[in-house]
Amino acid sequence: MKHPRRQFLRLGLGAAALPALSRIARSQSYPSRPITIVVPFPAGGPSDTLVRTMAERMRGSLGQTIIIENVTGASGSIGVGRVARSAPDGYMLCIGNWPTHVINGAVYALPYHVLNDFEPVALIGTNPQLIVTKTLVPAKDLNELIVWLKAGSDKAYGTSGAGSAGHAAGVSFQKETGARFQFVPYRGSAPAIQDLVAGRIDVMIDLAANSLTQVRAGTIRAYAVAAKSRMVAAPEIATVDEAGLPGFYASTWHAFFAAKNTPKHIVAKINAAVVDSLADPQVRRRLTELGLEISAREQQTPEALGAHHKAEIEKWWPIIRAANIKAD
């Protein structure tokens, strides 16, 4: 006996399954079209240069064109938000860093969550920050600098803007040492460094990539690098552990992120391309020239980035919120 209704139901269920099967097939053939990497900062900046340095090698690994798109505004949150809202298929990624994926979550009311709305892909490396002063500061070492900064509240500390990485590091430095100074926000690191050279401000904690040239020229003075290890690009500068302020680590890290729920095998393919790029001698040399300390191989996994990201939020959000830091 024929059962036309039963046959119809089977056909209906089969048709309903087709879109899901199609999505699985597309996922397994990843990547089948160009991949966009959103850089949430202007072209020519550190993040943009980093991505462009790595992209060519990643193209070869993935077998697809990589489109780099600069989507700027609101301290990187506009570009990062675009990726948070994108389809979880691996065709749109972002380069993120300590400010975009930690600080912004504490100082902005964002339409996305900096931890929960992303899949970690790979930790690329860190740009350590240097504790630097104008040359006329009388302190001969970091301990003397702390004593000098505690002696009065008339000192001026320059930042690249309210809510910036340097601002957060300065607040943490005050908390750890009892130093007293007034924050002076600038529109970017360059004008702040210029005023430090000119002696108009006294002290900064800023990316080594921004300040190392002036340190080597003798126009500003470096007291320590705020990291566990000495820099490859400047091994003569002591770490904070060596200089007398153990555990004061404040480095701007860089990483790739995808939209939440991107399939694990797609994340693994992108991660493999990142790892391959970071192993290339030419890429490594160029990134080192940019002041980047490339992550050790075991720190380049999605799991390592996820753990690092979570730990950074747990460390810095209480510091930023206790100081009531607000973005410009």
C-alpha positions as CSV (number, residue, x, y, z in Angstrom):
1,M,0.0,0.0,0.0
2,K,1.4,3.4,-0.9
3,H,1.7,6.2,1.6
4,P,1.9,9.4,-0.3
5,R,1.8,11.5,2.9
6,R,4.8,9.7,4.3
7,Q,6.7,10.1,1.1
8,F,5.9,13.8,1.1
9,L,7.1,14.2,4.7
10,R,10.4,12.5,3.8
11,L,10.8,14.7,0.8
12,G,10.0,17.8,3.0
13,L,12.5,16.8,5.7
14,G,15.2,16.1,3.0
15,A,14.6,19.6,1.5
16,A,14.8,21.2,4.9
17,A,18.2,19.6,5.5
18,L,19.7,20.9,2.2
19,P,20.7,24.4,3.5
20,A,22.4,22.9,6.5
21,L,24.3,20.4,4.3
22,S,25.2,23.2,2.0
23,R,26.6,25.2,4.9
24,I,28.7,22.2,6.0
25,A,30.0,21.7,2.5
26,R,31.0,25.3,2.2
27,S,32.6,25.2,5.6
28,Q,34.7,22.1,4.7
29,S,35.9,23.7,1.5
30,Y,37.2,26.8,3.3
31,P,38.5,29.1,2.0
32,S,36.8,29.2,-1.4
33,R,36.8,33.0,-1.8
34,P,38.8,36.0,-0.6
35,I,39.3,36.7,3.1
36,T,39.0,40.2,4.5
37,I,41.1,41.3,7.5
38,V,39.8,44.4,9.1
39,V,42.4,46.8,10.5
40,P,40.6,49.1,12.9
41,F,43.3,51.8,12.6
42,P,44.5,54.1,9.7
43,A,46.7,52.8,6.9
44,G,50.4,53.1,7.6
45,G,50.1,52.6,11.4
46,P,51.7,49.8,13.4
47,S,48.7,47.4,13.2
48,D,48.3,48.1,9.5
49,T,52.0,47.5,8.8
50,L,52.0,44.3,10.9
51,V,49.0,42.8,8.9
52,R,50.5,43.8,5.5
53,T,53.8,42.2,6.5
54,M,52.1,38.9,7.3
55,A,49.4,38.9,4.6
56,E,51.5,37.8,1.6
57,R,52.8,34.6,3.4
58,M,49.2,33.9,4.7
59,R,47.9,34.2,1.1
60,G,50.2,31.4,0.1
61,S,49.2,29.2,3.0
62,L,45.4,29.7,2.5
63,G,45.4,29.7,-1.3
64,Q,43.2,32.8,-1.4
65,T,43.4,36.5,-1.8
66,I,43.5,38.5,1.5
67,I,41.8,41.9,1.4
68,I,43.0,44.4,4.0
69,E,40.3,46.9,4.9
70,N,41.0,49.9,7.2
71,V,37.8,50.7,9.2
72,T,38.7,53.4,11.7
73,G,37.0,55.4,14.5
74,A,36.3,55.3,18.2
75,S,39.7,53.9,19.2
76,G,39.2,50.9,16.9
77,S,35.8,49.9,18.1
78,I,34.0,50.6,14.8
79,G,36.2,48.1,12.9
80,V,36.2,45.6,15.6
81,G,32.4,45.8,16.0
82,R,32.0,45.1,12.3
83,V,33.8,41.8,12.7
84,A,31.8,41.0,15.8
85,R,28.6,41.3,13.7
86,S,29.9,39.4,10.7
87,A,29.0,35.9,9.7
88,P,30.9,33.2,11.6
89,D,32.4,31.7,8.5
90,G,36.1,32.8,8.6
91,Y,35.8,35.3,5.7
92,M,36.2,38.4,7.9
93,L,38.9,38.6,10.6
94,C,40.3,41.5,12.6
95,I,43.6,42.4,14.0
96,G,43.1,43.3,17.6
97,N,45.3,44.5,20.5
98,W,45.4,45.4,24.1
99,P,43.5,48.7,23.6
100,T,40.8,47.3,21.3
101,H,40.1,44.0,23.1
102,V,40.8,45.0,26.7
103,I,40.8,48.7,27.5
104,N,37.9,49.6,25.2
105,G,35.7,47.2,27.0
106,A,36.2,49.1,30.2
107,V,36.0,52.7,29.0
108,Y,33.3,52.4,26.2
109,A,29.7,51.2,26.3
110,L,30.2,48.9,23.3
111,P,27.5,47.1,21.3
112,Y,29.6,43.9,21.6
113,H,31.6,42.1,24.3
114,V,35.4,42.2,23.7
115,L,35.8,38.7,25.0
116,N,32.6,36.8,24.5
117,D,31.8,37.9,20.9
118,F,35.0,36.6,19.3
119,E,36.9,33.4,18.6
120,P,40.6,33.7,19.4
121,V,42.8,32.8,16.4
122,A,46.4,33.5,17.2
123,L,48.6,35.7,19.4
124,I,51.1,37.4,17.2
125,G,53.4,39.2,19.6
126,T,53.8,42.1,21.9
127,N,55.1,45.7,21.7
128,P,56.7,46.3,25.1
129,Q,56.3,49.7,26.8
130,L,59.3,51.7,28.0
131,I,59.3,53.9,31.1
132,V,60.9,57.1,29.8
133,T,61.6,60.6,31.0
134,K,63.0,63.9,29.8
135,T,66.8,64.1,30.0
136,L,66.8,66.7,32.9
137,V,65.2,64.3,35.4
138,P,67.8,63.8,38.1
139,A,67.1,60.1,38.8
140,K,69.9,57.7,37.8
141,D,67.8,54.5,37.9
142,L,64.2,53.4,38.3
143,N,64.2,53.3,42.1
144,E,65.4,56.9,42.2
145,L,62.8,57.9,39.6
146,I,60.0,56.5,41.8
147,V,61.4,58.4,44.7
148,W,61.5,61.6,42.6
149,L,57.9,61.1,41.3
150,K,56.6,60.5,44.9
151,A,58.2,63.8,46.1
152,G,55.5,66.0,44.7
153,S,52.4,66.1,42.5
154,D,53.7,68.7,40.1
155,K,55.1,66.2,37.6
156,A,53.5,65.8,34.2
157,Y,52.8,62.4,32.6
158,G,52.1,62.4,28.9
159,T,49.6,60.0,27.2
160,S,48.4,59.4,23.7
161,G,44.9,60.2,24.9
162,A,42.5,59.5,27.7
163,G,41.8,55.7,27.9
164,S,44.9,54.9,25.9
165,A,47.4,52.1,26.8
166,G,49.9,54.6,28.2
167,H,47.1,56.1,30.4
168,A,46.2,52.7,31.8
169,A,49.9,51.9,32.4
170,G,50.4,55.2,34.2
171,V,47.4,54.5,36.5
172,S,48.9,51.1,37.3
173,F,52.3,52.6,37.9
174,Q,50.8,55.1,40.4
175,K,49.0,52.3,42.2
176,E,52.1,50.1,42.4
177,T,54.6,52.8,43.4
178,G,52.7,55.6,45.1
179,A,54.1,58.0,42.4
180,R,52.2,61.3,41.9
181,F,51.8,63.1,38.6
182,Q,49.2,64.8,36.5
183,F,48.0,63.1,33.3
184,V,48.4,65.2,30.2
185,P,46.5,63.7,27.2
186,Y,47.7,64.3,23.6
187,R,46.2,63.3,20.3
188,G,48.6,60.5,19.7
189,S,52.0,59.4,20.9
190,A,54.0,61.6,18.5
191,P,53.2,65.0,19.9
192,A,53.6,63.6,23.5
193,I,57.1,62.3,22.7
194,Q,57.9,65.7,21.1
195,D,57.0,67.5,24.3
196,L,59.0,65.0,26.3
197,V,62.0,65.7,24.2
198,A,61.4,69.4,24.6
199,G,61.1,69.0,28.4
200,R,57.5,70.2,28.6
201,I,56.4,67.0,30.3
202,D,58.4,64.8,32.6
203,V,57.6,61.1,32.1
204,M,55.7,58.6,29.9
205,I,55.2,54.9,29.7
206,D,54.9,54.4,25.9
207,L,55.5,51.8,23.2
208,A,59.1,51.1,22.6
209,A,58.3,51.3,18.9
210,N,57.4,55.0,19.4
211,S,60.2,56.0,21.8
212,L,63.2,53.9,21.1
213,T,64.5,56.1,18.4
214,Q,64.6,59.1,20.7
215,V,66.2,57.0,23.5
216,R,69.0,56.0,21.2
217,A,69.4,59.6,20.0
218,G,69.9,60.6,23.7
219,T,67.0,63.1,23.7
220,I,65.0,61.1,26.3
221,R,66.0,58.6,28.9
222,A,64.8,55.0,29.3
223,Y,64.7,53.4,32.8
224,A,63.2,50.0,32.1
225,V,61.1,47.9,29.7
226,A,57.7,46.9,31.3
227,A,58.1,43.2,30.3
228,K,59.4,39.9,31.6
229,S,62.3,39.8,29.1
230,R,64.6,42.3,27.6
231,M,63.8,43.4,24.1
232,V,65.5,41.8,21.1
233,A,65.7,45.2,19.5
234,A,67.2,46.9,22.6
235,P,68.8,44.3,24.9
236,E,70.7,47.0,26.8
237,I,67.5,48.2,28.5
238,A,66.8,46.4,31.8
239,T,63.4,44.8,32.5
240,V,61.3,46.1,35.4
241,D,62.2,43.0,37.3
242,E,65.9,43.8,37.0
243,A,65.4,47.5,37.7
244,G,63.5,47.1,40.9
245,L,59.8,47.0,40.1
246,P,59.1,43.3,39.7
247,G,55.9,42.2,38.0
248,F,55.0,45.6,36.4
249,Y,54.2,44.3,33.0
250,A,52.4,46.5,30.5
251,S,52.9,45.5,26.9
252,T,50.5,46.1,23.9
253,W,49.9,42.7,22.4
254,H,48.5,42.0,18.9
255,A,46.3,39.1,17.8
256,F,43.9,37.8,15.2
257,F,40.2,37.3,16.0
258,A,37.2,35.9,14.2
259,A,33.5,36.2,14.9
260,K,32.1,34.1,17.7
261,N,31.0,30.5,16.6
262,T,33.4,30.4,13.7
263,P,33.9,26.6,13.3
264,K,37.0,25.2,15.0
265,H,38.4,23.6,11.8
266,I,38.3,27.0,10.1
267,V,40.0,28.7,13.0
268,A,42.6,26.0,12.9
269,K,43.3,26.7,9.2
270,I,43.7,30.4,9.8
271,N,45.9,29.8,12.8
272,A,48.1,27.5,10.7
273,A,48.5,30.3,8.2
274,V,49.5,32.8,10.9
275,V,52.0,30.3,12.4
276,D,53.5,29.7,9.0
277,S,53.8,33.4,8.4
278,L,55.5,34.0,11.8
279,A,58.0,31.3,11.1
280,D,59.2,33.0,7.9
281,P,62.6,34.7,8.4
282,Q,61.8,37.7,6.3
283,V,58.5,38.3,8.2
284,R,60.2,37.8,11.5
285,R,62.9,40.3,10.6
286,R,60.5,42.9,9.5
287,L,58.3,42.5,12.6
288,T,61.3,42.7,14.9
289,E,62.3,46.0,13.1
290,L,58.8,47.3,14.1
291,G,59.6,46.6,17.7
292,L,57.5,43.5,18.0
293,E,58.5,40.7,20.3
294,I,57.1,37.6,18.4
295,S,55.2,35.1,20.5
296,A,56.8,31.8,21.2
297,R,55.3,28.9,19.2
298,E,53.4,27.5,22.1
299,Q,51.7,30.9,22.7
300,Q,50.5,31.1,19.1
301,T,47.5,28.7,19.6
302,P,43.9,29.8,19.8
303,E,43.7,28.3,23.3
304,A,46.8,30.3,24.5
305,L,45.3,33.5,23.1
306,G,42.0,32.9,24.8
307,A,43.6,32.3,28.1
308,H,45.9,35.4,27.7
309,H,42.9,37.6,26.7
310,K,40.9,36.5,29.7
311,A,43.8,37.1,32.1
312,E,44.4,40.6,30.7
313,I,40.8,41.6,31.2
314,E,40.8,40.2,34.7
315,K,44.0,42.2,35.5
316,W,43.2,45.5,33.8
317,W,39.5,46.1,34.0
318,P,39.5,46.6,37.8
319,I,42.4,49.0,37.6
320,I,40.8,51.1,34.8
321,R,37.4,51.2,36.5
322,A,38.8,52.0,39.9
323,A,40.5,55.0,38.4
324,N,37.3,56.0,36.5
325,I,39.2,56.3,33.2
326,K,36.9,57.5,30.4
327,A,37.6,57.8,26.7
328,D,37.9,61.2,25.1
